[in-house]
Amino acid sequence: MKMEFEDNEEIHEDPMCIPDKPQKITFCDITSAAFKIKPHVEKTPCIRSHLSEITGCDIYLKKDYLQYTGSFKERGACNALIMLSADKKQAGVISASLGNHALALCYHGKKLGIPVTVVMPTVAPIMKISKCRQYGANVVVSGGNMSEAKNLALKISKEKNLTYINGYDHPHIMAGQGTLGLEIAEQVSDLDAVIIPVGGGGLIAGVALALKTLNPGVTVIGVESERCASYTKALEHGKPSPVEIEATLADGLAVPMVGYNAFHTAKPLVDKVVVVKEEWIAIAILRLIELEKCVVEGAGAAGLAAILAGQLEELKGKKVALLLCGGNIDTTILGRCLERGLTADGRLVRFIVTVSDRPGGIAELCRILSSIGVSIKDIMHERAWVKTDVFSVDVKVVCETRDEEHVQELMKVLTDKYKNVDLH
Ligand SMILES: Cc1ncc(COP(=O)(O)O)c(C=O)c1O
């Protein structure tokens, strides 16, 4: 079946992911993948977390961001490459990815001597593009989004006889991701639940199958960002259906439509899917750094975000595994996340106050702040837009506070002293 874009651009289909013939993987595919990839990927730790104390759940963190390229994607990519026939290994593979799958494929392709081409959309982070090039891959930067990049990759795959490997829907990819579930089952006994971030659905399909086969009593919960809730949409429609994607901190989950094979495999095994707000993802990133010294990307923090947001109250007192599945976060994005997390926590506050423009006016404001232990981060004053008398000045302050209670104390001392106080 071929479809046409509106501008007559032909849409190329992936022969391994046919909408009306979805494929399911088996538990045996996962155990076989585990055996094959064992020499090539890390068995990552899954240990009890300090977060147990603040969440009321007995939390275990599966630290798969510790893979060499920073994500679990190595499991599937490595398996898919090993599973190729000798001819296909020689001809090489191609895929489209924004980052983690591309990194994993390029890295393992180099190690296994298999030529890799990746098509990365122009919005892919420069750091990831150059890293893929460092692994010796042929990197094509083209397409404004993933759909365009994928279509081009499929076109090239046909022209150059390269095997196209979808990063979440190829059965060998799903089987590889399932090895994470086998490890969790081995590392944590009597597990009650696992929370799995969902993008295209390959991770949840593999892990759910592995865990539910070994322990049918485990509750499998998917989590996605409100900005790309494609699994929830698929559940509503009974089949994968496209969603509009908005920019999200969990860029690894920004897939416009879950895979047909992934949805078909995961649907009977997944007990619940929750959708988290961006601000909770930022807070979860912050908590993981502060309490666990783990630097994870938004997708990897989504499970904790759902717990912190109070969306999974039924897990209180239960033994829960969280998948910290990726750590590839841009340093600038990390900085912004930390600031957003601190703001949502009431530890970074911005306010505007109108004070006297006479000598000592701003000094007095500073004295008030210091008297209650508030530390000023930025301070700026403006005269031209002040609507009150000409002897007043608007002072905009960004300051560090301890918590919400401290913010209330700050507001009290400010409103006791000044008429115009505006907290943002
Ligand atoms: C860090 C991270 N977590 C989770 C996912 C979701 O995996 P899947 O697309 O198989 O659902 C991705 C996908 O790229 C990812 O990079």
The ligand as a Tripos MOL2 file, in Angstrom:
@<TRIPOS>MOLECULE
LIG
   16    16     1     0     0
SMALL
NO_CHARGES

@<TRIPOS>ATOM
      1 C1         15.2630    7.8560   26.8090 C.3       1 LIG1
      2 C2         14.0880    7.2390   26.1650 C.ar      1 LIG1
      3 N1         13.1290    6.7190   26.9330 N.ar      1 LIG1
      4 C3         12.0370    6.1400   26.4130 C.ar      1 LIG1
      5 C4         11.8600    6.0600   25.0500 C.ar      1 LIG1
      6 C5         10.6230    5.4160   24.5050 C.3       1 LIG1
      7 O1         10.8940    4.2240   23.8610 O.3       1 LIG1
      8 P1          9.8900    3.6940   22.7530 P.3       1 LIG1
      9 O2          9.9720    4.6280   21.5830 O.co2     1 LIG1
     10 O3         10.3520    2.3330   22.4330 O.co2     1 LIG1
     11 O4          8.5280    3.7210   23.3780 O.co2     1 LIG1
     12 C6         12.8500    6.5920   24.1990 C.ar      1 LIG1
     13 C7         12.6990    6.5320   22.7610 C.2       1 LIG1
     14 O5         13.5110    7.0380   22.0160 O.2       1 LIG1
     15 C8         13.9910    7.1910   24.7690 C.ar      1 LIG1
     16 O6         14.9610    7.7070   24.0100 O.3       1 LIG1
@<TRIPOS>BOND
     1     1     2 1
     2     2     3 ar
     3     2    15 ar
     4     3     4 ar
     5     4     5 ar
     6     5     6 1
     7     5    12 ar
     8     6     7 1
     9     7     8 1
    10     8     9 2
    11     8    10 1
    12     8    11 1
    13    12    13 1
    14    12    15 ar
    15    13    14 2
    16    15    16 1
@<TRIPOS>SUBSTRUCTURE
     1 LIG1         1 GROUP 0 **** ****
